[in-house]
């Protein structure tokens, strides 16, 4: 699996991607409705968030806020923002 972007060694994102590579099909977290997200699902969705932010004009160093209730989408948004 390719991270699709360069990741600095030793960062949280690099460690997360290492986990994605090692265990892509294992559950990363479960939702209250009984659903699960695999590590690969998490990474793919985070890349989509990152791409949408770039498309909307967000650049590295810009500040981005998440305004949402507690939801399984929060870690996807958080990771996508960091990418």
Backbone atoms as SQL, in Angstrom:
CREATE TABLE atoms (id INTEGER PRIMARY KEY, chain TEXT, resi INTEGER, resn TEXT, atom TEXT, x REAL, y REAL, z REAL);
INSERT INTO atoms VALUES
  (1, 'A', 1, 'UNK', 'N', 0.850, -1.178, 0.000),
  (2, 'A', 1, 'UNK', 'CA', 0.000, 0.000, 0.000),
  (3, 'A', 1, 'UNK', 'C', 0.893, 1.237, 0.000),
  (4, 'A', 2, 'UNK', 'N', 0.546, 2.198, -0.793),
  (5, 'A', 2, 'UNK', 'CA', 1.299, 3.438, -0.918),
  (6, 'A', 2, 'UNK', 'C', 0.598, 4.524, -0.096),
  (7, 'A', 3, 'UNK', 'N', 1.341, 5.277, 0.724),
  (8, 'A', 3, 'UNK', 'CA', 0.680, 6.314, 1.516),
  (9, 'A', 3, 'UNK', 'C', 0.106, 7.454, 0.670),
  (10, 'A', 4, 'UNK', 'N', 0.500, 7.551, -0.600),
  (11, 'A', 4, 'UNK', 'CA', 0.024, 8.568, -1.544),
  (12, 'A', 4, 'UNK', 'C', 0.612, 9.950, -1.279),
  (13, 'A', 5, 'UNK', 'N', 1.226, 10.139, -0.141),
  (14, 'A', 5, 'UNK', 'CA', 1.899, 11.392, 0.177),
  (15, 'A', 5, 'UNK', 'C', 3.154, 11.060, 0.976),
  (16, 'A', 6, 'UNK', 'N', 4.161, 11.900, 0.935),
  (17, 'A', 6, 'UNK', 'CA', 5.354, 11.628, 1.742),
  (18, 'A', 6, 'UNK', 'C', 5.058, 11.809, 3.235),
  (19, 'A', 7, 'UNK', 'N', 5.515, 10.872, 4.033),
  (20, 'A', 7, 'UNK', 'CA', 5.313, 10.946, 5.480),
  (21, 'A', 7, 'UNK', 'C', 6.667, 11.029, 6.168),
  (22, 'A', 8, 'UNK', 'N', 6.811, 11.945, 7.110),
  (23, 'A', 8, 'UNK', 'CA', 8.057, 12.077, 7.861),
  (24, 'A', 8, 'UNK', 'C', 8.180, 10.917, 8.834),
  (25, 'A', 9, 'UNK', 'N', 9.333, 10.272, 8.823),
  (26, 'A', 9, 'UNK', 'CA', 9.593, 9.139, 9.698),
  (27, 'A', 9, 'UNK', 'C', 9.405, 9.534, 11.158),
  (28, 'A', 10, 'UNK', 'N', 8.802, 8.641, 11.919),
  (29, 'A', 10, 'UNK', 'CA', 8.630, 8.855, 13.349),
  (30, 'A', 10, 'UNK', 'C', 7.419, 9.671, 13.748),
  (31, 'A', 11, 'UNK', 'N', 6.688, 10.211, 12.780),
  (32, 'A', 11, 'UNK', 'CA', 5.499, 11.002, 13.113),
  (33, 'A', 11, 'UNK', 'C', 4.320, 10.077, 13.406),
  (34, 'A', 12, 'UNK', 'N', 3.306, 10.651, 14.006),
  (35, 'A', 12, 'UNK', 'CA', 2.092, 9.888, 14.287),
  (36, 'A', 12, 'UNK', 'C', 1.494, 9.332, 12.994),
  (37, 'A', 13, 'UNK', 'N', 1.482, 10.142, 11.937),
  (38, 'A', 13, 'UNK', 'CA', 0.933, 9.671, 10.662),
  (39, 'A', 13, 'UNK', 'C', 1.748, 8.528, 10.082),
  (40, 'A', 14, 'UNK', 'N', 3.066, 8.598, 10.193),
  (41, 'A', 14, 'UNK', 'CA', 3.912, 7.515, 9.690),
  (42, 'A', 14, 'UNK', 'C', 3.673, 6.233, 10.485),
  (43, 'A', 15, 'UNK', 'N', 3.505, 6.372, 11.779),
  (44, 'A', 15, 'UNK', 'CA', 3.215, 5.189, 12.611),
  (45, 'A', 15, 'UNK', 'C', 1.846, 4.610, 12.284),
  (46, 'A', 16, 'UNK', 'N', 0.871, 5.487, 12.080),
  (47, 'A', 16, 'UNK', 'CA', -0.460, 5.031, 11.693),
  (48, 'A', 16, 'UNK', 'C', -0.393, 4.280, 10.372),
  (49, 'A', 17, 'UNK', 'N', 0.319, 4.839, 9.387),
  (50, 'A', 17, 'UNK', 'CA', 0.424, 4.177, 8.096),
  (51, 'A', 17, 'UNK', 'C', 1.148, 2.839, 8.219),
  (52, 'A', 18, 'UNK', 'N', 2.147, 2.751, 9.078),
  (53, 'A', 18, 'UNK', 'CA', 2.813, 1.471, 9.319),
  (54, 'A', 18, 'UNK', 'C', 1.836, 0.422, 9.814),
  (55, 'A', 19, 'UNK', 'N', 0.921, 0.844, 10.671),
  (56, 'A', 19, 'UNK', 'CA', -0.102, -0.074, 11.172),
  (57, 'A', 19, 'UNK', 'C', -1.067, -0.468, 10.047),
  (58, 'A', 20, 'UNK', 'N', -1.398, 0.491, 9.206),
  (59, 'A', 20, 'UNK', 'CA', -2.269, 0.212, 8.058),
  (60, 'A', 20, 'UNK', 'C', -1.613, -0.830, 7.160),
  (61, 'A', 21, 'UNK', 'N', -0.326, -0.663, 6.893),
  (62, 'A', 21, 'UNK', 'CA', 0.387, -1.622, 6.046),
  (63, 'A', 21, 'UNK', 'C', 0.460, -3.007, 6.676),
  (64, 'A', 22, 'UNK', 'N', 0.686, -3.054, 7.981),
  (65, 'A', 22, 'UNK', 'CA', 0.861, -4.336, 8.667),
  (66, 'A', 22, 'UNK', 'C', -0.449, -5.094, 8.856),
  (67, 'A', 23, 'UNK', 'N', -1.536, -4.363, 9.084),
  (68, 'A', 23, 'UNK', 'CA', -2.811, -5.019, 9.403),
  (69, 'A', 23, 'UNK', 'C', -3.978, -4.322, 8.706),
  (70, 'A', 24, 'UNK', 'N', -3.967, -4.223, 7.380),
  (71, 'A', 24, 'UNK', 'CA', -4.981, -3.422, 6.685),
  (72, 'A', 24, 'UNK', 'C', -6.417, -3.892, 6.886),
  (73, 'A', 25, 'UNK', 'N', -6.615, -5.177, 7.053),
  (74, 'A', 25, 'UNK', 'CA', -7.978, -5.717, 7.127),
  (75, 'A', 25, 'UNK', 'C', -8.469, -5.966, 8.546),
  (76, 'A', 26, 'UNK', 'N', -7.663, -5.636, 9.520),
  (77, 'A', 26, 'UNK', 'CA', -8.097, -5.793, 10.912),
  (78, 'A', 26, 'UNK', 'C', -8.921, -4.594, 11.330),
  (79, 'A', 27, 'UNK', 'N', -9.884, -4.787, 12.234),
  (80, 'A', 27, 'UNK', 'CA', -10.700, -3.656, 12.693),
  (81, 'A', 27, 'UNK', 'C', -9.861, -2.611, 13.427),
  (82, 'A', 28, 'UNK', 'N', -10.061, -1.361, 13.057),
  (83, 'A', 28, 'UNK', 'CA', -9.394, -0.251, 13.740),
  (84, 'A', 28, 'UNK', 'C', -10.271, 0.266, 14.870),
  (85, 'A', 29, 'UNK', 'N', -11.580, 0.351, 14.609),
  (86, 'A', 29, 'UNK', 'CA', -12.526, 0.734, 15.645),
  (87, 'A', 29, 'UNK', 'C', -13.922, 0.297, 15.249),
  (88, 'A', 30, 'UNK', 'N', -14.788, 0.265, 16.233),
  (89, 'A', 30, 'UNK', 'CA', -16.176, -0.173, 16.028),
  (90, 'A', 30, 'UNK', 'C', -17.116, 0.994, 16.309),
  (91, 'A', 31, 'UNK', 'N', -18.255, 0.969, 15.661),
  (92, 'A', 31, 'UNK', 'CA', -19.267, 2.003, 15.860),
  (93, 'A', 31, 'UNK', 'C', -20.378, 1.482, 16.771),
  (94, 'A', 32, 'UNK', 'N', -21.143, 2.392, 17.316),
  (95, 'A', 32, 'UNK', 'CA', -22.220, 1.990, 18.227),
  (96, 'A', 32, 'UNK', 'C', -23.290, 1.150, 17.538),
  (97, 'A', 33, 'UNK', 'N', -23.437, 1.307, 16.218),
  (98, 'A', 33, 'UNK', 'CA', -24.448, 0.525, 15.501),
  (99, 'A', 33, 'UNK', 'C', -23.943, -0.861, 15.087),
  (100, 'A', 34, 'UNK', 'N', -22.747, -1.239, 15.560),
  (101, 'A', 34, 'UNK', 'CA', -22.212, -2.557, 15.283),
  (102, 'A', 34, 'UNK', 'C', -21.295, -2.626, 14.069),
  (103, 'A', 35, 'UNK', 'N', -21.102, -1.526, 13.393),
  (104, 'A', 35, 'UNK', 'CA', -20.205, -1.508, 12.244),
  (105, 'A', 35, 'UNK', 'C', -18.753, -1.445, 12.674),
  (106, 'A', 36, 'UNK', 'N', -17.868, -1.760, 11.769),
  (107, 'A', 36, 'UNK', 'CA', -16.443, -1.644, 12.042),
  (108, 'A', 36, 'UNK', 'C', -15.746, -0.950, 10.874),
  (109, 'A', 37, 'UNK', 'N', -14.647, -0.318, 11.190),
  (110, 'A', 37, 'UNK', 'CA', -13.775, 0.295, 10.191),
  (111, 'A', 37, 'UNK', 'C', -12.437, -0.410, 10.287),
  (112, 'A', 38, 'UNK', 'N', -11.922, -0.887, 9.164),
  (113, 'A', 38, 'UNK', 'CA', -10.589, -1.482, 9.169),
  (114, 'A', 38, 'UNK', 'C', -9.550, -0.371, 9.096),
  (115, 'A', 39, 'UNK', 'N', -8.298, -0.743, 9.343),
  (116, 'A', 39, 'UNK', 'CA', -7.222, 0.234, 9.230),
  (117, 'A', 39, 'UNK', 'C', -7.146, 0.783, 7.813),
  (118, 'A', 40, 'UNK', 'N', -7.329, -0.072, 6.798),
  (119, 'A', 40, 'UNK', 'CA', -7.292, 0.381, 5.402),
  (120, 'A', 40, 'UNK', 'C', -8.464, 1.316, 5.103),
  (121, 'A', 41, 'UNK', 'N', -9.655, 1.012, 5.649),
  (122, 'A', 41, 'UNK', 'CA', -10.815, 1.902, 5.478),
  (123, 'A', 41, 'UNK', 'C', -10.490, 3.285, 6.029),
  (124, 'A', 42, 'UNK', 'N', -9.940, 3.305, 7.226),
  (125, 'A', 42, 'UNK', 'CA', -9.602, 4.561, 7.894),
  (126, 'A', 42, 'UNK', 'C', -8.655, 5.372, 7.017),
  (127, 'A', 43, 'UNK', 'N', -7.604, 4.729, 6.493),
  (128, 'A', 43, 'UNK', 'CA', -6.625, 5.440, 5.689),
  (129, 'A', 43, 'UNK', 'C', -7.242, 5.969, 4.395),
  (130, 'A', 44, 'UNK', 'N', -7.995, 5.120, 3.697),
  (131, 'A', 44, 'UNK', 'CA', -8.628, 5.537, 2.425),
  (132, 'A', 44, 'UNK', 'C', -9.560, 6.731, 2.639),
  (133, 'A', 45, 'UNK', 'N', -10.377, 6.646, 3.662),
  (134, 'A', 45, 'UNK', 'CA', -11.317, 7.739, 3.931),
  (135, 'A', 45, 'UNK', 'C', -10.576, 9.015, 4.340),
  (136, 'A', 46, 'UNK', 'N', -9.501, 8.882, 5.087),
  (137, 'A', 46, 'UNK', 'CA', -8.706, 10.044, 5.487),
  (138, 'A', 46, 'UNK', 'C', -8.067, 10.711, 4.273),
  (139, 'A', 47, 'UNK', 'N', -7.602, 9.911, 3.325),
  (140, 'A', 47, 'UNK', 'CA', -7.047, 10.468, 2.088),
  (141, 'A', 47, 'UNK', 'C', -8.117, 11.227, 1.309),
  (142, 'A', 48, 'UNK', 'N', -9.347, 10.725, 1.335),
  (143, 'A', 48, 'UNK', 'CA', -10.438, 11.429, 0.654),
  (144, 'A', 48, 'UNK', 'C', -10.729, 12.767, 1.328),
  (145, 'A', 49, 'UNK', 'N', -10.686, 12.796, 2.649),
  (146, 'A', 49, 'UNK', 'CA', -10.867, 14.062, 3.381),
  (147, 'A', 49, 'UNK', 'C', -9.757, 15.033, 2.997),
  (148, 'A', 50, 'UNK', 'N', -8.514, 14.550, 2.983),
  (149, 'A', 50, 'UNK', 'CA', -7.382, 15.407, 2.622),
  (150, 'A', 50, 'UNK', 'C', -7.540, 15.963, 1.214),
  (151, 'A', 51, 'UNK', 'N', -7.940, 15.116, 0.270),
  (152, 'A', 51, 'UNK', 'CA', -8.123, 15.558, -1.119),
  (153, 'A', 51, 'UNK', 'C', -9.227, 16.605, -1.223),
  (154, 'A', 52, 'UNK', 'N', -10.304, 16.416, -0.478),
  (155, 'A', 52, 'UNK', 'CA', -11.412, 17.385, -0.501),
  (156, 'A', 52, 'UNK', 'C', -10.965, 18.733, 0.065),
  (157, 'A', 53, 'UNK', 'N', -10.158, 18.699, 1.119),
  (158, 'A', 53, 'UNK', 'CA', -9.656, 19.948, 1.701),
  (159, 'A', 53, 'UNK', 'C', -8.761, 20.690, 0.712),
  (160, 'A', 54, 'UNK', 'N', -7.886, 19.955, 0.035),
  (161, 'A', 54, 'UNK', 'CA', -7.009, 20.584, -0.966),
  (162, 'A', 54, 'UNK', 'C', -7.847, 21.168, -2.100),
  (163, 'A', 55, 'UNK', 'N', -8.849, 20.412, -2.533),
  (164, 'A', 55, 'UNK', 'CA', -9.730, 20.890, -3.602),
  (165, 'A', 55, 'UNK', 'C', -10.455, 22.172, -3.185),
  (166, 'A', 56, 'UNK', 'N', -10.756, 22.295, -1.903),
  (167, 'A', 56, 'UNK', 'CA', -11.433, 23.493, -1.394),
  (168, 'A', 56, 'UNK', 'C', -10.467, 24.629, -1.083),
  (169, 'A', 57, 'UNK', 'N', -9.177, 24.435, -1.382),
  (170, 'A', 57, 'UNK', 'CA', -8.216, 25.518, -1.214),
  (171, 'A', 57, 'UNK', 'C', -7.442, 25.524, 0.083),
  (172, 'A', 58, 'UNK', 'N', -7.592, 24.487, 0.906),
  (173, 'A', 58, 'UNK', 'CA', -6.829, 24.423, 2.151),
  (174, 'A', 58, 'UNK', 'C', -5.394, 24.040, 1.811),
  (175, 'A', 59, 'UNK', 'N', -4.439, 24.780, 2.350),
  (176, 'A', 59, 'UNK', 'CA', -3.018, 24.562, 2.075),
  (177, 'A', 59, 'UNK', 'C', -2.297, 24.155, 3.362),
  (178, 'A', 60, 'UNK', 'N', -1.129, 23.523, 3.231),
  (179, 'A', 60, 'UNK', 'CA', -0.345, 23.173, 4.426),
  (180, 'A', 60, 'UNK', 'C', -0.120, 24.414, 5.292),
  (181, 'A', 61, 'UNK', 'N', -0.323, 24.246, 6.588),
  (182, 'A', 61, 'UNK', 'CA', -0.167, 25.350, 7.529),
  (183, 'A', 61, 'UNK', 'C', -1.467, 26.080, 7.839),
  (184, 'A', 62, 'UNK', 'N', -2.490, 25.901, 6.981),
  (185, 'A', 62, 'UNK', 'CA', -3.794, 26.495, 7.264),
  (186, 'A', 62, 'UNK', 'C', -4.401, 25.832, 8.493),
  (187, 'A', 63, 'UNK', 'N', -5.237, 26.551, 9.175),
  (188, 'A', 63, 'UNK', 'CA', -5.941, 25.999, 10.330),
  (189, 'A', 63, 'UNK', 'C', -7.289, 25.467, 9.890),
  (190, 'A', 64, 'UNK', 'N', -7.627, 24.307, 10.403),
  (191, 'A', 64, 'UNK', 'CA', -8.902, 23.660, 10.084),
  (192, 'A', 64, 'UNK', 'C', -9.527, 23.218, 11.400),
  (193, 'A', 65, 'UNK', 'N', -10.803, 23.463, 11.560),
  (194, 'A', 65, 'UNK', 'CA', -11.518, 23.052, 12.769),
  (195, 'A', 65, 'UNK', 'C', -12.540, 21.981, 12.422),
  (196, 'A', 66, 'UNK', 'N', -12.791, 21.130, 13.378),
  (197, 'A', 66, 'UNK', 'CA', -13.853, 20.131, 13.243),
  (198, 'A', 66, 'UNK', 'C', -14.959, 20.545, 14.205),
  (199, 'A', 67, 'UNK', 'N', -16.125, 20.789, 13.675),
  (200, 'A', 67, 'UNK', 'CA', -17.283, 21.137, 14.501),
  (201, 'A', 67, 'UNK', 'C', -18.306, 20.034, 14.302),
  (202, 'A', 68, 'UNK', 'N', -18.335, 19.113, 15.238),
  (203, 'A', 68, 'UNK', 'CA', -19.218, 17.956, 15.103),
  (204, 'A', 68, 'UNK', 'C', -19.429, 17.328, 16.474),
  (205, 'A', 69, 'UNK', 'N', -20.492, 16.571, 16.561),
  (206, 'A', 69, 'UNK', 'CA', -20.706, 15.795, 17.777),
  (207, 'A', 69, 'UNK', 'C', -19.795, 14.573, 17.730),
  (208, 'A', 70, 'UNK', 'N', -19.821, 13.781, 18.776),
  (209, 'A', 70, 'UNK', 'CA', -19.021, 12.570, 18.831),
  (210, 'A', 70, 'UNK', 'C', -19.501, 11.606, 17.745),
  (211, 'A', 71, 'UNK', 'N', -18.634, 11.298, 16.794),
  (212, 'A', 71, 'UNK', 'CA', -19.006, 10.479, 15.652),
  (213, 'A', 71, 'UNK', 'C', -17.804, 9.674, 15.186),
  (214, 'A', 72, 'UNK', 'N', -18.042, 8.518, 14.575),
  (215, 'A', 72, 'UNK', 'CA', -16.923, 7.730, 14.047),
  (216, 'A', 72, 'UNK', 'C', -16.168, 8.456, 12.932),
  (217, 'A', 73, 'UNK', 'N', -16.754, 9.496, 12.375),
  (218, 'A', 73, 'UNK', 'CA', -16.090, 10.236, 11.313),
  (219, 'A', 73, 'UNK', 'C', -15.012, 11.178, 11.857),
  (220, 'A', 74, 'UNK', 'N', -15.030, 11.431, 13.149),
  (221, 'A', 74, 'UNK', 'CA', -14.070, 12.348, 13.750),
  (222, 'A', 74, 'UNK', 'C', -12.623, 11.916, 13.485),
  (223, 'A', 75, 'UNK', 'N', -12.224, 10.664, 13.778),
  (224, 'A', 75, 'UNK', 'CA', -10.818, 10.306, 13.514),
  (225, 'A', 75, 'UNK', 'C', -10.456, 10.368, 12.031),
  (226, 'A', 76, 'UNK', 'N', -11.421, 10.115, 11.155),
  (227, 'A', 76, 'UNK', 'CA', -11.151, 10.227, 9.717),
  (228, 'A', 76, 'UNK', 'C', -10.864, 11.671, 9.353),
  (229, 'A', 77, 'UNK', 'N', -11.683, 12.582, 9.855),
  (230, 'A', 77, 'UNK', 'CA', -11.478, 14.001, 9.585),
  (231, 'A', 77, 'UNK', 'C', -10.157, 14.477, 10.184),
  (232, 'A', 78, 'UNK', 'N', -9.894, 14.084, 11.408),
  (233, 'A', 78, 'UNK', 'CA', -8.659, 14.493, 12.091),
  (234, 'A', 78, 'UNK', 'C', -7.435, 14.022, 11.317),
  (235, 'A', 79, 'UNK', 'N', -7.413, 12.781, 10.895),
  (236, 'A', 79, 'UNK', 'CA', -6.286, 12.261, 10.132),
  (237, 'A', 79, 'UNK', 'C', -6.176, 12.944, 8.773),
  (238, 'A', 80, 'UNK', 'N', -7.311, 13.128, 8.099),
  (239, 'A', 80, 'UNK', 'CA', -7.308, 13.803, 6.804),
  (240, 'A', 80, 'UNK', 'C', -6.785, 15.216, 6.889),
  (241, 'A', 81, 'UNK', 'N', -7.106, 15.911, 7.957),
  (242, 'A', 81, 'UNK', 'CA', -6.617, 17.285, 8.157),
  (243, 'A', 81, 'UNK', 'C', -5.097, 17.269, 8.325),
  (244, 'A', 82, 'UNK', 'N', -4.583, 16.301, 9.052),
  (245, 'A', 82, 'UNK', 'CA', -3.138, 16.231, 9.265),
  (246, 'A', 82, 'UNK', 'C', -2.369, 15.861, 8.001),
  (247, 'A', 83, 'UNK', 'N', -3.033, 15.112, 7.123),
  (248, 'A', 83, 'UNK', 'CA', -2.366, 14.722, 5.875),
  (249, 'A', 83, 'UNK', 'C', -2.167, 15.936, 4.995);
